[in-house]
């Protein structure tokens, strides 16, 4: 097991400081993202690996087309923990989606907007907006999803939609909701 994998397995599941230490130790290695993508599917490493990947991308890092495809495949798999799915969705705004991935990603988003966890649903709607920005043919689909979410979802989900630039499509929540 590599040092990176050992660090991910040793993570207590809570300390962002520990993850930041791992990030700072390995982030400059040329295969950092590839190793994270491989470790994301390893039991006991997924949450930490995808958190590090999300951090890397938020800090301006990039992922290759193959690495992006691996991340998208994580959305299709049954993740060991819901946070793996959340982190993958949180990576989407920072990625260029590979050609030919839109239909599968659309299907994944359609499934994930039904997730038990509101954060996952919120980021799935955000994924729909990201996908529509990269493939304008999906604009009506994303608008329809987000308009329905604006009416039916809790404030936490609507707040994420606002952060993504969605204003409700002219639809306000019905009185009393």
N, C-alpha and C positions, 0 to 999 in steps of 0.2 A: 504494500500500500504506500502511495506517495505521501509526502509531507502535507500536501494540500488535502488529500482525502482524509488523512489522520486528523487534521485540523477541523474539517467539516464534521467528521464523526464525533469528535470530542466536544463540539459546540453544545451548550446547555439548552438550546432552544429559545433562549431569551436575550442574551447579551449582544446588543449591537456593537458594543466596544470590541468584543472578541471577534466578531465578523469583520469589523473594520481593520483589526490587526492582521487578520488573514488576508484581507483585500490588499492592504498596503505591502504585505510581504510578497505577494505573488503577482500583483497587477501588471508589472512590467515584463513578465515572461511572455515570449512570443506566442506560446500555446495556451495562455491563460483561459481564453474564452472556450477553446476547444475542450480543454480539460474540464471546465465547469459544465459544459454541455454533456460530456460523458458521465460526470458524477451526478448530474441532476436526476438520472434514471437509476442510480444506485440506492438501494434501501438505506435509510439513515443519513443520507447526504443531500437529498433533494431540496429540502427547505433552505438549507444554508447555501447550496450551490446556486439556486435560482435567485436568492436574495443578493448574492454577490454579483451575479450576472446583471440583475436589475441595477445595482449600484454602479457597476462598470459602465453601462449604457447611459445612465443618468449623468455620469461624470464626463460624457462626451466620447466614450469608447465606442467601438463598432463591432459588428459581427459579420462574418462572411455569409454568403448565400447558403452554403451547406450548414453552417451553424444556425442560421435563421430557420432553415427547414427542420433541424432537430428540435428547436424550441417549439415550432408549430406542431410537431409530432407529439410533444409533451401535452399539448392541449387536447389531443385526441385520446391520450392514454388515461387510464385510471390512476391518477396521482396518489402517492402514498399519503399525502396531506393536502388539504384544500389550499394551503398557502403556496404550494408549488404552482397550482393553477393560477392563483392570484398574481404571483410574481411574473409568470409568463405573460399574462394579460397586461401587466404594468410595463412590460418591455416593448409591447407593440408600437407605441408612439415613437420609439427611438429606432425603429428598424425599417429598412426598405424591404417590402414584402416581395418574395421571388415570384417571377412569372408563373402562372398556372396554379398559384396557391389560393386564389380568392375564393373559389367555390368551396373548397374544403374548409377554409377558415370561416366562411359564412355559415356553413353547417355547424361548425364547432361553436360559434357565437350563438346561433339559434338554440343550441342545447344548453349553453352556459347561462343564458339569461333566465333559465329555470332553476338555477342552482339554489341550494338552501341558504347559502351565505350571501347577505346583502352586498358585501364588498366585492365578491366575485361577480355578482350580477351587475353592479355598478361599473366595474372595469370591463365586463363583457359588452355593455352598451357603449362604453368608450372605445372598445375594439371595433364595434360596428362603425363608429364615426371615423376612426383611423382608417379602416378598410375603405370606406366611401371616399375619403380624401385621396387615397392612392388609386382607387378605381371608381371614377365618377359614375359608371354604369350602375353602381350599387347605392347611389344616393337615395333613391326612393325607398329602397329596403331599409336603409339605416334610419331615414326620417320616420318611417312607419313604426319601427321598433322604439325609437326614442320618444315619439309622440305618445305611444301607449304607455311607456315607462313613466313619462311625465305625469300621467293621470293616475296610474296604479301603484307606482313604487313609493317607498318611504322617502323622507327628506334627504337621507344620507345618499341615496342613489341619485336623486335629482341634483344634489350638490355636485356630485362627480360629473354629471352631464353639463352643468353650468361651467365647471372648470375646463371641460373640453370644448367650450364655446357654443353649447346648445342652449337656446333660450326658450324652449317649449313649443316652438313651431306655431306660436299664436294660440296655443291651447293652455289655459290655466286649469289648475286642479279644481274639481267641482267643489262647491261650498261644503264645509263640514269635513273635508279630508285634509 
